[in-house]
């Protein structure tokens, strides 16, 4: 899995756990829904850590909790 796919997967996973839509995450995080849609579609080559931080703020979690997922294990990521 590429890193952008892992980030997209993790965001969808956290939304699912909270029962949120992209719109609800957008409202809670301040990240535009269009940006969340771009992330969800893996239509970005890279992403600023600031956006991930704002998404984490919306979920009320820290960056460490966001990245504490098997999808980010080295053996699960490809270049």
TANORVEN-V73849 format. One record per run of one state. SS is the DSSP state (helix for helix, strand for strand, loop for the rest). FROM is the first residue (numbers start at 1). TO is the last residue. If there is no record, write none. Layout:
ss:from:to
SS:FROM:TO
SS:FROM:TO
This chain:
ss:from:to
loop:1:2
helix:3:18
loop:19:21
helix:22:29
loop:30:32
helix:33:40
loop:41:48
helix:49:59
loop:60:62
helix:63:67
loop:68:69
helix:70:72
loop:73:73
helix:74:76
loop:77:79
